[in-house]
Structure formats: structure tokens, C-alpha cells
Amino acid sequence: MTVNAAFTFEDPGATAQDAQGGDLTDRIAVEGAVIPYLVGEYTLTYTVADDDGKQAQATRTVTVAPVQLPEVIDPPPKTIYLTFDDGPATFTDRLLDLLKRYDVKATFFIVGRAPGQELIRRAYEEGHSIGVHSYTHEFETIYASEEAFFADFLATEEVIREQTGQYTAIFRFPGGSANTISFFNPGIITRLAKIMEDMGYRYFDWNASAGDAQSNSPADISHYYSVLRSIVKRDGSPTIILQHDPNIFSITALHYFIPWALENGYTFLPLDLTSPIVHATINN
């Protein structure tokens, strides 16, 4: 049998009868295992014996195949993807009000345990994309193992489903894919990047940042406005901008940046599986 790579695998099992038609299914012993998120071939061996000690054996080959992802579609020139990490937060409602005023769509990579989860629903209903960022945002826990990453990821997925009625297929690694905080587990990001793509997910880094990650960022709106304007004046290629819900100064700068961008022919789009892939160089 062939199955798509996934977080879990359910063995369809086997049945057995003796020569007299007696059911021996509950005597079947299974050897082997399938790692459902690792692409490859696996063998499960089923063995059963009757009361006379006669044995029978059968094998099942399970092929774990990668999910076929849609092709990337080139967006119009001068396209901007506004992305916001670490919300919902105190200022997310103000941000949504601003985006609604200008009919601009963005992408929110959420923290599952953050308060104000009803804002996830509002963002989704107003046409914004919702992606997984983390549930705990605790790096040493998240990157302890693949299974630890999955647990954190799926907890966030459940929050998204509760608020939007569906799961998402886009995410951003906590700290970004180029993070160095995961060095305590060598190779974890490299492994996860392939595993998650094989399971039908796409992760997005950024090629521009407002530099607003710190809560004590300068209370200088003009600083963020200047940063936002400068980072899109490159060559007209798609720009994925990293910002953070908790930073009111960075969000306020959008009051000036969005009208300027619209007046200068820029288009704002939310991310999805067909959006241009922007990946940093993985360090681990």
C-alpha cells in the first residue's frame, strides 16, 4: 500500500482463520514499524499460529510517499506580503482595523497559547491567511526532537481549526529556518524542513524585516516607516516583510506605509501554498 507522508499511520491489520474456519485474528503478531513522516518503504510482517503450532506469515509493504504540492505562481510585479509573527497580541485588533480600511490582506503566523484567539477568527473571516508559528514559542522544547516539534505544531493547528473551521498548510519556523538557537539538536531544522514539505506543508521565511522583534524597540514611528519604504525599493520582485503584532510602533508605521505603497503601484497579497518561496539559508 502507498500512503502520503503524515504525522500518524494506522496499520490496516490482517485477519486469520484456521482450517476449520476458527478466527485467529487476535493471535496475529506484527513485526516492523512505519515512520509515517519519513518517505520510504517499510515492511510489516504478520505471523499467526494455530493450536497445533502450525504457522502462517504474510507481509505488507508500505510506501510512504511525499504529498504533491501545488506549483508556485509568480505574483504581479511589486507584490508585497505583509506577515506578522507572535500574535494575537494587544495591538492585533488595531492592525486588523487598519488593514480593513485599505482592503489590504496579510498573513498571521500565530502563537497558539497567546490570548485573544478570537482575533484569529476575525483575521480569517476578513480574508487574511493564517499560518502556524508555534504554540509555546519555547525553542528548547520545540526543537528537542521531531516529535516535540510535531506536538507543538499540532497544538497550534487545533487552535487554528477551532477558530477558522479548517487547518492550515503554511508555517514559519520559530526563530526562522536560519535560527541558531536550535544548535543543541544538530540537524533538526534540516530534517524538519524536508519532513514538513513531504507532508504537504510549506514554510516561509522573509526577505525583508522591519526590525521590530524586540519589545523595547525605539518608539520612533518614522524609523519603521523609513525601514518599510526602503526594503521594497529593490527590483520589483516579491517582498515578504517580517513584522510582529506586539510592536505598536511598527504597526503604526503602516498607517503611512500602506497608502504610500498603494499610491506607488504596489500590491498586497496573503501567502498561500502557491506563493513565491522565500527560504533563508538553513544553519542547522
N, C-alpha and C positions, 0 to 999 in steps of 0.2 A: 504494500500500500504506500501511497505518497501523500504526505501532509505538508501544509505550509508551516514554515517556522513560526513558533508561537511560544508563549510563556509556559503552557502546560500541554501534556499529551495524555490522552485517555486510551489505554490499551483496549481494543475491542474484544480481547479474550478469545477463548475457544470452548468448544463443548466436546464431551467424550462419552461413549457408551461401550459397555462390554458386549460380548457375543449374544447375550440374552436380552439385550436392549436396556440393561440397567444403566442408570445415569451415574457417570463417574466424574462429572464436571468439577465437583468440589474437591477432587483429588489431584487436579492438574497443578503441577509445579511449574513456575515460569522462571527462566533464567535470562539474563540480559536486561538492558535498560535503554531507553531512548532519551537523549538530551534534546528536548523539543526546540530549543532556541539555537542549536548548533547544526548548520547544514551538513548533511552527510547521510550515510547508510548505516542502519543499525539492524541487528538480528535478535529476535526474541525466540526462544526455544521453549516449547510446551511439552512436558513429559507427564505421562499418567501410567499407573499400574493397576491391574485388577486384583481380586482376592487371591488369584492363583500366581501372582507375581509376574504375569505377562505385561510387558511394557509396550507403549506406543509413543511415538515422538513426532512432532511437527514443528516447522519453523516458519516464521513470518519475517520478511524483510520490510523494514520501514525506512522509506526515503524521506528525509526532511529537506524540503526544497525552499528556496527563498521566495518571498512574496514578490509578485511583479508590480513594480511601482510605475505610476504614470510618467510619461515623458515631461521634461521641463519645457515650459512655453516661454519664449522670450517676451518680456513685457514691452510696452511702448518706451521710447527713449525718455530720459529724465523721469524715471519712476522712483519714488521714494517709498520705502517700507518703514513706517514708524513701529518700533517694537518696545514693549515695556515689561521689565522684569520685576519680580518680587512683590507684586500686588496679589490681591486687592490691598489697598492701603488708605490712609486718611484722605488722600487727595484724589483718589481714583474717580470719585463722583464728579469732581470739578473737571477733571480731564475728559470724562465722557461728555459732559455738557459742552466743552469746547469743541470736541470732535464732531458732535452732533450739529453744532452751529454752522460748521463749514462743510458738513456732509463728507467728512474725511474718515476713512476706515483704517484701522490699525490692528496690531497683533499684541495680545497679552499673554505672556508666559507666566503662569500663576504659581504661587506657593499655596499648597493645599490646606495647610493649617492656619493660614492667615485669616483674621476676622473679616467680616464684611463679604462673605461669599455670595450674597445676593447680587453684588456688583458684577460677578461673573455672568450671571443670567442676563443682567441688563446689557452688558457689553455684547454678549452673543446675540441677543434679540435686536440690537441696533446694528448688526452686520459686521462686527469685528471678529477676527479669528482668535480662538483660544487654544493655547498650547501648554504642554506640561513643562514646568521648570523644576519643581521639587515639592515634596510635602514638608520636609523638615528643614531643608537648606543647611543641614549639618554634614559637612564634607566627610568627616572621618567615619560617619555612619553610612552615608550614601555609597561611598567608594570602597567600603570594606570588602565587597565581593560583588559578583554579578547578581547573585540572589538578593543582596541587600539593596542594590540599585533598583532591581525589579520591584521589590516591596514598596520602596519609596515612590517609584513611578506609578505603580498601580493604585496606590492610595490616592494620589493626585488625580488619576484618571477617574476614579469613583466620584470624587468631588465634582469634576467637570461633568460627568454624566448626570449627577443629581441636579445640577444647575441648568444644564442645556438639553438633557434628554439623549445625549449621544457622547461617544468617546471621541477623542481627537487622535490625529496621527502625526502631529508636529510637536517638536520639543526643543528645548535648549538645555544643554548640559549645565548643571550648577557650576558656576565659575567659567563657563565656556569650554569648548573642547580643547583649548590650548592651556587649560589650567595646570598649575604645578602643585597645587595642594593635594593632588591625588598620588603624588610620588611614593607615598608609603605603600602603595599597592602597584608595583611595576606593571605597566602594560594595560591597566584596567580600561583606560579611555579608548585605546586602540581596539581592544576586544569589544567593548560595548558599542563603538561606532559601527562596526560590521554587524554585530548581532542585531542591533535595533533596526538597521536598514534591511537586513534579511527578513525581519518580522513585519516589514511594511511601514516603518516609521522613517521620517526624515528630520534631521536636526539642523538648526540654523544658528550660525554664529552671526557676526556683524562685520561690516567693513567700514563703519564709522561709529563713533561714540561721542555722546555729549559730555562724557567725563563726570557724570553725576552720581556715581555709585556710593560715594561716602555721604553719610548723613550730615556731616559738618561741611558740606560743600559751600563755597562762598555764596553769600546772599546777594549775588550780583547778577540780575537778570540779563543785563547787557552782555555779560560774559558768555552765558549759554546761547544767547541769540547769535552772537558772533561765531561761536563754535558751530552751531547748526547751519548757518549760512555757508560757512567755509567748507564744510565737509561734503556738500552736494555739488560744489562747483569744480567737478573733476573733469570727466569726459562725457557726461550724459549717460553713463552706464548705471544700472540699478544700484541703489544705495540702501542698505539695511542699517538703520540707525538704532543703536542701543541707548535706551533711557530707562529710568526707574520710577515707578509710581510714587514712592515715598518722598521724592525730591520736588518740593513745591516750586523752587526757583527754576528748575529745568522745565517743569510743566508750564509755568507762567510764560517762559520764553516762547513757547509755542503760539501764544496769542499774537506774537509778532511774526514768527517764522512761517506759520501756515499761510496767512494772507500773502506774504511775500512770495512763497513758493508757488502758490496758485497763480498769482499775477505774472510770474515768470515762466509759466508753461509746464510746471512740474505736476505729476500725477501721483496720488497716494493710493496704495493698494494694500490689502491684508495678505499675509502669507498663507499659502496652502501647498499641497504636495506638488503642484506644477510650477511653483515659484522658483526663481533662479537660486541655485545652491551656492551659499556662501559659507565656506568652511575655513577655519583657521588651521594653521599647521599644528597637528597634534604633537604634544611634547612627551606624552606618556602612553 
